[in-house]
Amino acid sequence: MTTADGRIDIPVTGGMLAAWHRGAPTDNSAPVVFAAHGITGNHVSWAPVQRLLGDQYAFIATDLRGRGRSNEISGPFGMAAHSDDQLAVLDHLGIDRAVIVGHSMGAHVMARFTADHPDRVRGLVLVDGGLSRPVPENVDVQAMLEAVLGPALARLSQSFSSRHEYHEFWRKHPAFGNGDVEDADLVAYADHDLIGEPPSMRSSVRADAVADDGGDMFTAGDPAQRLTVDTVLLRAPRGLFDEPTPLIAEDLAAEWAAQRPAQRKVIETDDVNHYTIVMGKGAGSVARAISGYGAHP
């Protein structure tokens, strides 16, 4: 059953996965876009991209297990579990093939799904994620995850007295200080994440899901190396805190693309950071990459 806001609850291992449908119907009259968000995010991060695509596309986005309205799923976590969830969504909705899109950790999820099920994919768009270098054996993966995610991870143990306080937390985040993200989008993203009642509200993101997913993302191999479908990687020049160090190094992206130049393309997205490539001015680049797969087969 689909609710008034487009929500569909889908049975998966460990519980019910929450998905949202926007735009055109999923009846093969329009191309389908299927999107996955980042490691501490939720599906609302895709709102600017979906608005740009409009009603010409059926847009499906989930709260990944352990986040948002899917946070009561008991596990397991990890890329294999997320890949199985994506398959369950397409099967439940009767969607044979879709344009697959992932941001940040969601790009790792969708790279794994595409490597597992290439026949279900019309094209793949990886947004500032999906590639990683091997982690040396002597490196503490969880410490590395904490160093990379910083405030995004710290907030999982914080309590907030009100929605307004949480909105201010996000408004002060370095990635959003340049005003590239509409305040209404930032508020909607924050509100969807927040659970509980004042004065003890908190993020819906489960710390155990982040720990398991983050460790798996860095140690379970790189599914992007197994990709055989047409894939576009959009790379942001700035990182999670708007710093000038990108999440995906230029040489890593170039090496990956050179392995299959006929099927892999890297697009450098100007003047965005890891968040605003999806939620801010970079949304147009993402929408254009998706529309490149928009023609019916």
Salt bridges, closest charged atoms under 4 A:
ASP9 OD1 - ARG7 NE 2.88
ASP63 OD1 - HIS43 ND1 3.06
ASP63 OD2 - HIS192 NE2 2.67
ASP85 OD2 - ARG65 NE 2.60
ASP91 OD1 - ARG120 NH1 2.95
ASP116 OD2 - ARG112 NE 2.86
ASP116 OD1 - ARG226 NH2 3.74
ASP128 OD2 - HIS274 ND1 2.68
GLU168 OE2 - ARG171 NH1 2.54
ASP183 OD1 - ARG171 NE 2.81
ASP185 OD2 - ARG51 NH2 2.80
ASP191 OD1 - ARG163 NH1 3.43
ASP191 OD1 - HIS167 NE2 2.64
ASP193 OD2 - ARG155 NH2 3.24
ASP208 OD2 - ARG206 NH2 2.82
ASP213 OD2 - ARG67 NH1 2.63
ASP213 OD2 - HIS82 NE2 2.87
ASP242 OD1 - ARG238 NE 2.58
ASP251 OD1 - ARG133 NH2 2.71
GLU268 OE1 - ARG235 NE 2.81
ASP271 OD1 - ARG238 NH1 3.06
ASP271 OD2 - LYS281 NZ 2.84
